[in-house]
Amino acid sequence: MKIRVINGPNLNLLGIREPEIYGRETYAGLVDYIHASAAALGVQAEVFQSNHEGDLVDYIQQALGAADAIVINPAAYTHTSVAILDALKAVGLPAVEVHLSDVQAREEFRRVSYASRACVSVVAGLGFEGYRRAMEILLGIF
């Protein structure tokens, strides 16, 4: 099974950006965690991060025929991007939305997710572990 793990804006600043919310682990640590979790689950994970909405849309579209499923943390685009929602719907691959923090317990605007409308599940508030849980959910589908 091939899973595309897609991370949106500012996740490259993990460990620096609001560590009281996102923790002190770095983005490199997250990538290592994702690869180790994927290996333990017997799946292949390809990890991508961009601060640019169009790059994220392109990467989602390129998953068609190249991946079996998607794990996506759209970050701030969660609450604003119809383009990411449309890309997820267009490729039609099973997808799970992930957030490091519990977005439902934060500011009201963070409780709205466009991307979730094209996802089979949402995992939030588990930190890095959320990515492993998302892959487990996708494995349960196949």
N, CA, C and O atoms as a GROMACS GRO file, in nm:
protein
  568
    1MET      N    1   0.084  -0.118   0.000
    1MET     CA    2   0.000   0.000   0.000
    1MET      C    3   0.088   0.124   0.000
    1MET      O    4   0.184   0.133   0.077
    2LYS      N    5   0.055   0.219  -0.086
    2LYS     CA    6   0.129   0.346  -0.095
    2LYS      C    7   0.040   0.459  -0.046
    2LYS      O    8  -0.072   0.478  -0.093
    3ILE      N    9   0.092   0.533   0.050
    3ILE     CA   10   0.018   0.645   0.109
    3ILE      C   11   0.096   0.774   0.087
    3ILE      O   12   0.215   0.782   0.116
    4ARG      N   13   0.027   0.873   0.036
    4ARG     CA   14   0.086   1.007   0.028
    4ARG      C   15   0.049   1.082   0.155
    4ARG      O   16  -0.069   1.094   0.189
    5VAL      N   17   0.149   1.131   0.225
    5VAL     CA   18   0.128   1.209   0.347
    5VAL      C   19   0.159   1.354   0.311
    5VAL      O   20   0.273   1.388   0.278
    6ILE      N   21   0.058   1.438   0.319
    6ILE     CA   22   0.066   1.575   0.271
    6ILE      C   23   0.050   1.671   0.387
    6ILE      O   24  -0.049   1.664   0.461
    7ASN      N   25   0.146   1.761   0.402
    7ASN     CA   26   0.145   1.858   0.512
    7ASN      C   27   0.143   2.000   0.457
    7ASN      O   28   0.220   2.033   0.366
    8GLY      N   29   0.056   2.082   0.512
    8GLY     CA   30   0.038   2.218   0.465
    8GLY      C   31   0.126   2.320   0.533
    8GLY      O   32   0.229   2.287   0.591
    9PRO      N   33   0.085   2.447   0.524
    9PRO     CA   34   0.169   2.559   0.564
    9PRO      C   35   0.208   2.559   0.712
    9PRO      O   36   0.130   2.524   0.800
   10ASN      N   37   0.331   2.601   0.732
   10ASN     CA   38   0.392   2.625   0.863
   10ASN      C   39   0.431   2.499   0.938
   10ASN      O   40   0.493   2.508   1.045
   11LEU      N   41   0.397   2.382   0.886
   11LEU     CA   42   0.441   2.261   0.955
   11LEU      C   43   0.593   2.244   0.947
   11LEU      O   44   0.653   2.176   1.030
   12ASN      N   45   0.654   2.307   0.848
   12ASN     CA   46   0.800   2.306   0.840
   12ASN      C   47   0.864   2.377   0.959
   12ASN      O   48   0.984   2.363   0.982
   13LEU      N   49   0.786   2.453   1.034
   13LEU     CA   50   0.837   2.526   1.151
   13LEU      C   51   0.806   2.457   1.283
   13LEU      O   52   0.814   2.519   1.389
   14LEU      N   53   0.768   2.329   1.277
   14LEU     CA   54   0.745   2.256   1.402
   14LEU      C   55   0.867   2.267   1.493
   14LEU      O   56   0.981   2.264   1.446
   15GLY      N   57   0.842   2.279   1.621
   15GLY     CA   58   0.949   2.294   1.719
   15GLY      C   59   0.979   2.440   1.747
   15GLY      O   60   1.033   2.473   1.853
   16ILE      N   61   0.944   2.526   1.653
   16ILE     CA   62   0.966   2.671   1.667
   16ILE      C   63   0.832   2.741   1.686
   16ILE      O   64   0.817   2.826   1.774
   17ARG      N   65   0.737   2.706   1.602
   17ARG     CA   66   0.606   2.771   1.600
   17ARG      C   67   0.520   2.722   1.715
   17ARG      O   68   0.489   2.603   1.723
   18GLU      N   69   0.481   2.811   1.803
   18GLU     CA   70   0.390   2.782   1.913
   18GLU      C   71   0.411   2.643   1.975
   18GLU      O   72   0.323   2.558   1.967
   19PRO      N   73   0.526   2.621   2.035
   19PRO     CA   74   0.555   2.488   2.090
   19PRO      C   75   0.458   2.445   2.200
   19PRO      O   76   0.444   2.326   2.227
   20GLU      N   77   0.391   2.541   2.264
   20GLU     CA   78   0.292   2.506   2.366
   20GLU      C   79   0.169   2.439   2.303
   20GLU      O   80   0.094   2.369   2.372
   21ILE      N   81   0.149   2.459   2.174
   21ILE     CA   82   0.038   2.396   2.102
   21ILE      C   83   0.087   2.276   2.022
   21ILE      O   84   0.026   2.169   2.027
   22TYR      N   85   0.197   2.293   1.950
   22TYR     CA   86   0.243   2.192   1.854
   22TYR      C   87   0.359   2.107   1.904
   22TYR      O   88   0.399   2.013   1.836
   23GLY      N   89   0.413   2.139   2.019
   23GLY     CA   90   0.523   2.062   2.074
   23GLY      C   91   0.659   2.112   2.030
   23GLY      O   92   0.670   2.206   1.951
   24ARG      N   93   0.762   2.048   2.080
   24ARG     CA   94   0.900   2.091   2.052
   24ARG      C   95   0.970   2.005   1.948
   24ARG      O   96   1.082   2.035   1.908
   25GLU      N   97   0.904   1.898   1.906
   25GLU     CA   98   0.963   1.813   1.802
   25GLU      C   99   0.966   1.889   1.670
   25GLU      O  100   0.879   1.972   1.643
   26THR      N  101   1.065   1.860   1.587
   26THR     CA  102   1.083   1.930   1.460
   26THR      C  103   1.008   1.860   1.347
   26THR      O  104   0.957   1.749   1.362
   27TYR      N  105   1.002   1.929   1.233
   27TYR     CA  106   0.940   1.867   1.116
   27TYR      C  107   1.020   1.745   1.072
   27TYR      O  108   0.962   1.645   1.032
   28ALA      N  109   1.152   1.752   1.080
   28ALA     CA  110   1.235   1.635   1.046
   28ALA      C  111   1.199   1.518   1.136
   28ALA      O  112   1.197   1.403   1.091
   29GLY      N  113   1.172   1.545   1.263
   29GLY     CA  114   1.129   1.441   1.355
   29GLY      C  115   0.996   1.382   1.316
   29GLY      O  116   0.975   1.261   1.329
   30LEU      N  117   0.904   1.467   1.268
   30LEU     CA  118   0.775   1.418   1.220
   30LEU      C  119   0.793   1.327   1.100
   30LEU      O  120   0.733   1.219   1.094
   31VAL      N  121   0.874   1.368   1.006
   31VAL     CA  122   0.898   1.286   0.886
   31VAL      C  123   0.956   1.151   0.926
   31VAL      O  124   0.913   1.047   0.875
   32ASP      N  125   1.053   1.152   1.016
   32ASP     CA  126   1.112   1.026   1.064
   32ASP      C  127   1.005   0.939   1.130
   32ASP      O  128   1.000   0.818   1.108
   33TYR      N  129   0.920   1.000   1.211
   33TYR     CA  130   0.812   0.926   1.278
   33TYR      C  131   0.717   0.864   1.177
   33TYR      O  132   0.678   0.748   1.192
   34ILE      N  133   0.680   0.939   1.075
   34ILE     CA  134   0.589   0.888   0.972
   34ILE      C  135   0.651   0.770   0.900
   34ILE      O  136   0.585   0.667   0.880
   35HIS      N  137   0.777   0.782   0.861
   35HIS     CA  138   0.844   0.671   0.790
   35HIS      C  139   0.857   0.548   0.879
   35HIS      O  140   0.836   0.436   0.833
   36ALA      N  141   0.891   0.567   1.005
   36ALA     CA  142   0.904   0.453   1.098
   36ALA      C  143   0.768   0.387   1.121
   36ALA      O  144   0.759   0.264   1.125
   37SER      N  145   0.664   0.467   1.136
   37SER     CA  146   0.529   0.413   1.156
   37SER      C  147   0.483   0.337   1.032
   37SER      O  148   0.426   0.229   1.043
   38ALA      N  149   0.508   0.392   0.915
   38ALA     CA  150   0.469   0.326   0.790
   38ALA      C  151   0.540   0.192   0.778
   38ALA      O  152   0.478   0.092   0.742
   39ALA      N  153   0.670   0.189   0.806
   39ALA     CA  154   0.746   0.064   0.798
   39ALA      C  155   0.689  -0.039   0.895
   39ALA      O  156   0.675  -0.156   0.859
   40ALA      N  157   0.657   0.003   1.016
   40ALA     CA  158   0.601  -0.089   1.115
   40ALA      C  159   0.465  -0.144   1.072
   40ALA      O  160   0.428  -0.256   1.107
   41LEU      N  161   0.392  -0.064   0.996
   41LEU     CA  162   0.260  -0.106   0.948
   41LEU      C  163   0.266  -0.180   0.814
   41LEU      O  164   0.166  -0.234   0.768
   42GLY      N  165   0.384  -0.181   0.753
   42GLY     CA  166   0.401  -0.250   0.626
   42GLY      C  167   0.349  -0.173   0.506
   42GLY      O  168   0.307  -0.232   0.407
   43VAL      N  169   0.350  -0.040   0.515
   43VAL     CA  170   0.307   0.043   0.403
   43VAL      C  171   0.421   0.136   0.362
   43VAL      O  172   0.516   0.157   0.436
   44GLN      N  173   0.408   0.192   0.242
   44GLN     CA  174   0.504   0.292   0.195
   44GLN      C  175   0.442   0.430   0.214
   44GLN      O  176   0.327   0.453   0.178
   45ALA      N  177   0.519   0.520   0.271
   45ALA     CA  178   0.472   0.658   0.290
   45ALA      C  179   0.565   0.753   0.217
   45ALA      O  180   0.687   0.750   0.236
   46GLU      N  181   0.505   0.836   0.135
   46GLU     CA  182   0.578   0.943   0.067
   46GLU      C  183   0.530   1.072   0.131
   46GLU      O  184   0.411   1.102   0.130
   47VAL      N  185   0.624   1.150   0.187
   47VAL     CA  186   0.588   1.268   0.265
   47VAL      C  187   0.620   1.395   0.187
   47VAL      O  188   0.726   1.407   0.125
   48PHE      N  189   0.527   1.489   0.190
   48PHE     CA  190   0.541   1.615   0.116
   48PHE      C  191   0.490   1.728   0.205
   48PHE      O  192   0.392   1.712   0.278
   49GLN      N  193   0.557   1.844   0.198
   49GLN     CA  194   0.512   1.963   0.271
   49GLN      C  195   0.528   2.083   0.181
   49GLN      O  196   0.627   2.096   0.108
   50SER      N  197   0.430   2.171   0.186
   50SER     CA  198   0.441   2.298   0.114
   50SER      C  199   0.361   2.404   0.186
   50SER      O  200   0.261   2.376   0.253
   51ASN      N  201   0.407   2.527   0.172
   51ASN     CA  202   0.335   2.642   0.224
   51ASN      C  203   0.242   2.702   0.118
   51ASN      O  204   0.174   2.801   0.145
   52HIS      N  205   0.239   2.642  -0.001
   52HIS     CA  206   0.167   2.697  -0.115
   52HIS      C  207   0.048   2.608  -0.153
   52HIS      O  208   0.065   2.489  -0.181
   53GLU      N  209  -0.069   2.666  -0.155
   53GLU     CA  210  -0.191   2.593  -0.182
   53GLU      C  211  -0.186   2.519  -0.316
   53GLU      O  212  -0.224   2.402  -0.323
   54GLY      N  213  -0.141   2.586  -0.420
   54GLY     CA  214  -0.135   2.524  -0.552
   54GLY      C  215  -0.043   2.403  -0.556
   54GLY      O  216  -0.073   2.305  -0.624
   55ASP      N  217   0.068   2.407  -0.483
   55ASP     CA  218   0.158   2.292  -0.476
   55ASP      C  219   0.089   2.174  -0.409
   55ASP      O  220   0.107   2.059  -0.450
   56LEU      N  221   0.010   2.202  -0.306
   56LEU     CA  222  -0.063   2.096  -0.238
   56LEU      C  223  -0.168   2.034  -0.331
   56LEU      O  224  -0.184   1.912  -0.335
   57VAL      N  225  -0.239   2.118  -0.404
   57VAL     CA  226  -0.339   2.070  -0.500
   57VAL      C  227  -0.271   1.984  -0.607
   57VAL      O  228  -0.320   1.876  -0.640
   58ASP      N  229  -0.159   2.032  -0.660
   58ASP     CA  230  -0.085   1.954  -0.761
   58ASP      C  231  -0.044   1.818  -0.707
   58ASP      O  232  -0.058   1.717  -0.776
   59TYR      N  233   0.005   1.815  -0.585
   59TYR     CA  234   0.052   1.689  -0.526
   59TYR      C  235  -0.063   1.592  -0.501
   59TYR      O  236  -0.047   1.471  -0.518
   60ILE      N  237  -0.178   1.645  -0.462
   60ILE     CA  238  -0.297   1.561  -0.446
   60ILE      C  239  -0.335   1.502  -0.581
   60ILE      O  240  -0.360   1.382  -0.592
   61GLN      N  241  -0.340   1.585  -0.684
   61GLN     CA  242  -0.377   1.538  -0.817
   61GLN      C  243  -0.279   1.433  -0.869
   61GLN      O  244  -0.319   1.337  -0.935
   62GLN      N  245  -0.151   1.451  -0.840
   62GLN     CA  246  -0.049   1.356  -0.886
   62GLN      C  247  -0.057   1.222  -0.813
   62GLN      O  248   0.008   1.126  -0.853
   63ALA      N  249  -0.136   1.215  -0.707
   63ALA     CA  250  -0.154   1.088  -0.636
   63ALA      C  251  -0.236   0.989  -0.718
   63ALA      O  252  -0.227   0.868  -0.698
   64LEU      N  253  -0.315   1.042  -0.810
   64LEU     CA  254  -0.399   0.956  -0.894
   64LEU      C  255  -0.310   0.862  -0.976
   64LEU      O  256  -0.230   0.907  -1.058
   65GLY      N  257  -0.326   0.733  -0.953
   65GLY     CA  258  -0.245   0.634  -1.021
   65GLY      C  259  -0.108   0.609  -0.959
   65GLY      O  260  -0.036   0.519  -1.001
   66ALA      N  261  -0.072   0.689  -0.858
   66ALA     CA  262   0.059   0.676  -0.795
   66ALA      C  263   0.049   0.635  -0.648
   66ALA      O  264   0.149   0.595  -0.589
   67ALA      N  265  -0.070   0.646  -0.590
   67ALA     CA  266  -0.088   0.614  -0.448
   67ALA      C  267  -0.224   0.548  -0.429
   67ALA      O  268  -0.313   0.558  -0.514
   68ASP      N  269  -0.236   0.478  -0.316
   68ASP     CA  270  -0.362   0.412  -0.283
   68ASP      C  271  -0.448   0.495  -0.190
   68ASP      O  272  -0.570   0.477  -0.185
   69ALA      N  273  -0.386   0.587  -0.116
   69ALA     CA  274  -0.458   0.664  -0.016
   69ALA      C  275  -0.378   0.789   0.020
   69ALA      O  276  -0.262   0.803  -0.017
   70ILE      N  277  -0.445   0.878   0.092
   70ILE     CA  278  -0.384   1.006   0.131
   70ILE      C  279  -0.407   1.031   0.279
   70ILE      O  280  -0.517   1.010   0.331
   71VAL      N  281  -0.302   1.076   0.347
   71VAL     CA  282  -0.312   1.134   0.480
   71VAL      C  283  -0.279   1.281   0.460
   71VAL      O  284  -0.174   1.315   0.406
   72ILE      N  285  -0.368   1.369   0.505
   72ILE     CA  286  -0.345   1.512   0.481
   72ILE      C  287  -0.365   1.594   0.607
   72ILE      O  288  -0.465   1.581   0.678
   73ASN      N  289  -0.266   1.679   0.633
   73ASN     CA  290  -0.279   1.783   0.734
   73ASN      C  291  -0.277   1.915   0.658
   73ASN      O  292  -0.170   1.970   0.632
   74PRO      N  293  -0.394   1.966   0.620
   74PRO     CA  294  -0.396   2.088   0.540
   74PRO      C  295  -0.354   2.213   0.618
   74PRO      O  296  -0.338   2.320   0.560
   75ALA      N  297  -0.336   2.198   0.749
   75ALA     CA  298  -0.298   2.309   0.837
   75ALA      C  299  -0.397   2.425   0.818
   75ALA      O  300  -0.518   2.401   0.819
   76ALA      N  301  -0.350   2.545   0.800
   76ALA     CA  302  -0.440   2.661   0.790
   76ALA      C  303  -0.535   2.652   0.672
   76ALA      O  304  -0.642   2.712   0.674
   77TYR      N  305  -0.497   2.577   0.568
   77TYR     CA  306  -0.586   2.561   0.453
   77TYR      C  307  -0.708   2.475   0.485
   77TYR      O  308  -0.803   2.470   0.407
   78THR      N  309  -0.706   2.408   0.597
   78THR     CA  310  -0.822   2.331   0.642
   78THR      C  311  -0.947   2.417   0.639
   78THR      O  312  -1.054   2.372   0.597
   79HIS      N  313  -0.933   2.540   0.685
   79HIS     CA  314  -1.045   2.628   0.711
   79HIS      C  315  -1.080   2.720   0.595
   79HIS      O  316  -1.175   2.797   0.602
   80THR      N  317  -1.001   2.712   0.488
   80THR     CA  318  -1.019   2.810   0.380
   80THR      C  319  -1.020   2.752   0.239
   80THR      O  320  -1.067   2.818   0.147
   81SER      N  321  -0.969   2.631   0.220
   81SER     CA  322  -0.940   2.587   0.084
   81SER      C  323  -1.044   2.494   0.023
   81SER      O  324  -1.048   2.374   0.052
   82VAL      N  325  -1.126   2.551  -0.061
   82VAL     CA  326  -1.216   2.472  -0.143
   82VAL      C  327  -1.135   2.400  -0.250
   82VAL      O  328  -1.173   2.291  -0.294
   83ALA      N  329  -1.023   2.458  -0.294
   83ALA     CA  330  -0.937   2.396  -0.395
   83ALA      C  331  -0.882   2.262  -0.347
   83ALA      O  332  -0.877   2.166  -0.424
   84ILE      N  333  -0.840   2.254  -0.221
   84ILE     CA  334  -0.790   2.126  -0.167
   84ILE      C  335  -0.906   2.027  -0.155
   84ILE      O  336  -0.890   1.910  -0.188
   85LEU      N  337  -1.021   2.072  -0.108
   85LEU     CA  338  -1.139   1.985  -0.104
   85LEU      C  339  -1.169   1.930  -0.243
   85LEU      O  340  -1.188   1.810  -0.258
   86ASP      N  341  -1.173   2.016  -0.342
   86ASP     CA  342  -1.205   1.972  -0.478
   86ASP      C  343  -1.102   1.875  -0.533
   86ASP      O  344  -1.137   1.780  -0.602
   87ALA      N  345  -0.974   1.896  -0.502
   87ALA     CA  346  -0.870   1.805  -0.548
   87ALA      C  347  -0.886   1.667  -0.483
   87ALA      O  348  -0.874   1.565  -0.550
   88LEU      N  349  -0.914   1.665  -0.353
   88LEU     CA  350  -0.937   1.538  -0.285
   88LEU      C  351  -1.057   1.464  -0.344
   88LEU      O  352  -1.052   1.343  -0.365
   89LYS      N  353  -1.163   1.538  -0.371
   89LYS     CA  354  -1.282   1.476  -0.430
   89LYS      C  355  -1.252   1.427  -0.572
   89LYS      O  356  -1.299   1.321  -0.611
   90ALA      N  357  -1.174   1.503  -0.647
   90ALA     CA  358  -1.146   1.468  -0.786
   90ALA      C  359  -1.066   1.338  -0.798
   90ALA      O  360  -1.095   1.256  -0.885
   91VAL      N  361  -0.966   1.320  -0.711
   91VAL     CA  362  -0.885   1.198  -0.722
   91VAL      C  363  -0.959   1.078  -0.664
   91VAL      O  364  -0.934   0.964  -0.704
   92GLY      N  365  -1.049   1.103  -0.571
   92GLY     CA  366  -1.134   0.996  -0.518
   92GLY      C  367  -1.063   0.888  -0.439
   92GLY      O  368  -1.117   0.779  -0.422
   93LEU      N  369  -0.944   0.917  -0.390
   93LEU     CA  370  -0.872   0.819  -0.306
   93LEU      C  371  -0.918   0.832  -0.161
   93LEU      O  372  -0.952   0.942  -0.117
   94PRO      N  373  -0.920   0.722  -0.087
   94PRO     CA  374  -0.951   0.734   0.056
   94PRO      C  375  -0.850   0.826   0.123
   94PRO      O  376  -0.729   0.814   0.102
   95ALA      N  377  -0.901   0.918   0.203
   95ALA     CA  378  -0.814   1.015   0.269
   95ALA      C  379  -0.855   1.031   0.414
   95ALA      O  380  -0.973   1.021   0.449
   96VAL      N  381  -0.756   1.057   0.499
   96VAL     CA  382  -0.779   1.088   0.639
   96VAL      C  383  -0.713   1.222   0.668
   96VAL      O  384  -0.596   1.243   0.635
   97GLU      N  385  -0.788   1.312   0.729
   97GLU     CA  386  -0.736   1.442   0.770
   97GLU      C  387  -0.675   1.429   0.908
   97GLU      O  388  -0.732   1.365   0.996
   98VAL      N  389  -0.559   1.490   0.927
   98VAL     CA  390  -0.487   1.484   1.055
   98VAL      C  391  -0.454   1.625   1.103
   98VAL      O  392  -0.422   1.714   1.023
   99HIS      N  393  -0.463   1.644   1.234
   99HIS     CA  394  -0.417   1.768   1.297
   99HIS      C  395  -0.342   1.732   1.424
   99HIS      O  396  -0.386   1.647   1.501
  100LEU      N  397  -0.230   1.796   1.447
  100LEU     CA  398  -0.151   1.771   1.567
  100LEU      C  399  -0.226   1.813   1.692
  100LEU      O  400  -0.224   1.743   1.794
  101SER      N  401  -0.292   1.928   1.685
  101SER     CA  402  -0.365   1.980   1.801
  101SER      C  403  -0.513   1.942   1.789
  101SER      O  404  -0.559   1.897   1.684
  102ASP      N  405  -0.585   1.961   1.897
  102ASP     CA  406  -0.728   1.938   1.898
  102ASP      C  407  -0.796   2.064   1.847
  102ASP      O  408  -0.826   2.156   1.924
  103VAL      N  409  -0.820   2.069   1.717
  103VAL     CA  410  -0.874   2.190   1.656
  103VAL      C  411  -1.013   2.225   1.710
  103VAL      O  412  -1.050   2.343   1.709
  104GLN      N  413  -1.089   2.128   1.755
  104GLN     CA  414  -1.223   2.154   1.809
  104GLN      C  415  -1.217   2.228   1.943
  104GLN      O  416  -1.317   2.287   1.985
  105ALA      N  417  -1.103   2.224   2.009
  105ALA     CA  418  -1.088   2.291   2.138
  105ALA      C  419  -1.020   2.427   2.125
  105ALA      O  420  -0.991   2.494   2.224
  106ARG      N  421  -0.995   2.468   2.000
  106ARG     CA  422  -0.925   2.595   1.977
  106ARG      C  423  -1.022   2.702   1.928
  106ARG      O  424  -1.142   2.692   1.950
  107GLU      N  425  -0.970   2.804   1.861
  107GLU     CA  426  -1.052   2.914   1.814
  107GLU      C  427  -1.167   2.861   1.727
  107GLU      O  428  -1.154   2.759   1.660
  108GLU      N  429  -1.278   2.933   1.728
  108GLU     CA  430  -1.398   2.889   1.656
  108GLU      C  431  -1.371   2.868   1.506
  108GLU      O  432  -1.421   2.772   1.448
  109PHE      N  433  -1.293   2.957   1.443
  109PHE     CA  434  -1.269   2.944   1.299
  109PHE      C  435  -1.195   2.816   1.264
  109PHE      O  436  -1.204   2.768   1.152
  110ARG      N  437  -1.120   2.760   1.360
  110ARG     CA  438  -1.046   2.636   1.334
  110ARG      C  439  -1.136   2.512   1.335
  110ARG      O  440  -1.094   2.403   1.296
  111ARG      N  441  -1.257   2.528   1.378
  111ARG     CA  442  -1.350   2.415   1.387
  111ARG      C  443  -1.416   2.382   1.253
  111ARG      O  444  -1.486   2.282   1.240
  112VAL      N  445  -1.394   2.467   1.154
  112VAL     CA  446  -1.450   2.446   1.020
  112VAL      C  447  -1.343   2.379   0.934
  112VAL      O  448  -1.230   2.427   0.923
  113SER      N  449  -1.380   2.268   0.872
  113SER     CA  450  -1.288   2.198   0.783
  113SER      C  451  -1.355   2.168   0.651
  113SER      O  452  -1.453   2.093   0.644
  114TYR      N  453  -1.301   2.227   0.546
  114TYR     CA  454  -1.347   2.192   0.412
  114TYR      C  455  -1.293   2.056   0.372
  114TYR      O  456  -1.367   1.974   0.317
  115ALA      N  457  -1.166   2.031   0.398
  115ALA     CA  458  -1.102   1.905   0.355
  115ALA      C  459  -1.173   1.783   0.411
  115ALA      O  460  -1.182   1.680   0.344
  116SER      N  461  -1.224   1.793   0.533
  116SER     CA  462  -1.287   1.676   0.597
  116SER      C  463  -1.406   1.623   0.518
  116SER      O  464  -1.444   1.507   0.532
  117ARG      N  465  -1.465   1.709   0.436
  117ARG     CA  466  -1.582   1.668   0.356
  117ARG      C  467  -1.546   1.565   0.249
  117ARG      O  468  -1.634   1.502   0.191
  118ALA      N  469  -1.416   1.549   0.223
  118ALA     CA  470  -1.370   1.450   0.126
  118ALA      C  471  -1.289   1.340   0.193
  118ALA      O  472  -1.222   1.261   0.125
  119CYS      N  473  -1.294   1.334   0.326
  119CYS     CA  474  -1.214   1.237   0.401
  119CYS      C  475  -1.303   1.134   0.469
  119CYS      O  476  -1.418   1.161   0.504
  120VAL      N  477  -1.247   1.015   0.487
  120VAL     CA  478  -1.321   0.909   0.555
  120VAL      C  479  -1.317   0.925   0.706
  120VAL      O  480  -1.400   0.869   0.778
  121SER      N  481  -1.220   1.002   0.756
  121SER     CA  482  -1.206   1.022   0.899
  121SER      C  483  -1.119   1.144   0.925
  121SER      O  484  -1.047   1.192   0.837
  122VAL      N  485  -1.127   1.195   1.048
  122VAL     CA  486  -1.041   1.303   1.095
  122VAL      C  487  -0.979   1.258   1.227
  122VAL      O  488  -1.048   1.208   1.316
  123VAL      N  489  -0.848   1.276   1.239
  123VAL     CA  490  -0.776   1.245   1.362
  123VAL      C  491  -0.712   1.375   1.410
  123VAL      O  492  -0.633   1.435   1.338
  124ALA      N  493  -0.746   1.419   1.531
  124ALA     CA  494  -0.694   1.545   1.582
  124ALA      C  495  -0.657   1.533   1.729
  124ALA      O  496  -0.720   1.459   1.806
  125GLY      N  497  -0.553   1.606   1.766
  125GLY     CA  498  -0.516   1.617   1.907
  125GLY      C  499  -0.424   1.508   1.959
  125GLY      O  500  -0.399   1.501   2.079
  126LEU      N  501  -0.374   1.423   1.869
  126LEU     CA  502  -0.285   1.314   1.913
  126LEU      C  503  -0.138   1.341   1.883
  126LEU      O  504  -0.055   1.252   1.900
  127GLY      N  505  -0.105   1.461   1.839
  127GLY     CA  506   0.033   1.491   1.803
  127GLY      C  507   0.078   1.403   1.688
  127GLY      O  508  -0.001   1.371   1.599
  128PHE      N  509   0.206   1.364   1.691
  128PHE     CA  510   0.261   1.279   1.584
  128PHE      C  511   0.184   1.149   1.570
  128PHE      O  512   0.168   1.098   1.459
  129GLU      N  513   0.136   1.095   1.681
  129GLU     CA  514   0.063   0.967   1.681
  129GLU      C  515  -0.057   0.970   1.587
  129GLU      O  516  -0.100   0.866   1.537
  130GLY      N  517  -0.112   1.088   1.563
  130GLY     CA  518  -0.226   1.101   1.473
  130GLY      C  519  -0.197   1.051   1.333
  130GLY      O  520  -0.286   0.999   1.266
  131TYR      N  521  -0.073   1.066   1.288
  131TYR     CA  522  -0.036   1.019   1.155
  131TYR      C  523  -0.038   0.866   1.149
  131TYR      O  524  -0.084   0.807   1.051
  132ARG      N  525   0.012   0.802   1.254
  132ARG     CA  526   0.007   0.656   1.258
  132ARG      C  527  -0.138   0.608   1.262
  132ARG      O  528  -0.175   0.513   1.192
  133ARG      N  529  -0.219   0.674   1.343
  133ARG     CA  530  -0.360   0.637   1.352
  133ARG      C  531  -0.429   0.652   1.217
  133ARG      O  532  -0.511   0.568   1.179
  134ALA      N  533  -0.398   0.758   1.145
  134ALA     CA  534  -0.456   0.779   1.012
  134ALA      C  535  -0.419   0.666   0.917
  134ALA      O  536  -0.503   0.617   0.842
  135MET      N  537  -0.293   0.623   0.921
  135MET     CA  538  -0.250   0.511   0.836
  135MET      C  539  -0.321   0.382   0.876
  135MET      O  540  -0.357   0.302   0.790
  136GLU      N  541  -0.342   0.362   1.006
  136GLU     CA  542  -0.415   0.243   1.052
  136GLU      C  543  -0.559   0.244   1.002
  136GLU      O  544  -0.612   0.141   0.960
  137ILE      N  545  -0.621   0.361   1.005
  137ILE     CA  546  -0.758   0.373   0.953
  137ILE      C  547  -0.762   0.336   0.806
  137ILE      O  548  -0.851   0.263   0.762
  138LEU      N  549  -0.667   0.386   0.729
  138LEU     CA  550  -0.662   0.356   0.586
  138LEU      C  551  -0.635   0.208   0.561
  138LEU      O  552  -0.692   0.149   0.470
  139LEU      N  553  -0.550   0.149   0.641
  139LEU     CA  554  -0.526   0.004   0.628
  139LEU      C  555  -0.653  -0.076   0.652
  139LEU      O  556  -0.675  -0.180   0.588
  140GLY      N  557  -0.736  -0.030   0.743
  140GLY     CA  558  -0.861  -0.097   0.772
  140GLY      C  559  -0.959  -0.094   0.657
  140GLY      O  560  -1.050  -0.176   0.650
  141ILE      N  561  -0.942   0.001   0.566
  141ILE     CA  562  -1.030   0.013   0.449
  141ILE      C  563  -0.991  -0.089   0.342
  141ILE      O  564  -1.076  -0.141   0.270
  142PHE      N  565  -0.861  -0.116   0.333
  142PHE     CA  566  -0.811  -0.205   0.226
  142PHE      C  567  -0.808  -0.349   0.267
  142PHE      O  568  -0.769  -0.435   0.188
   0.00000   0.00000   0.00000
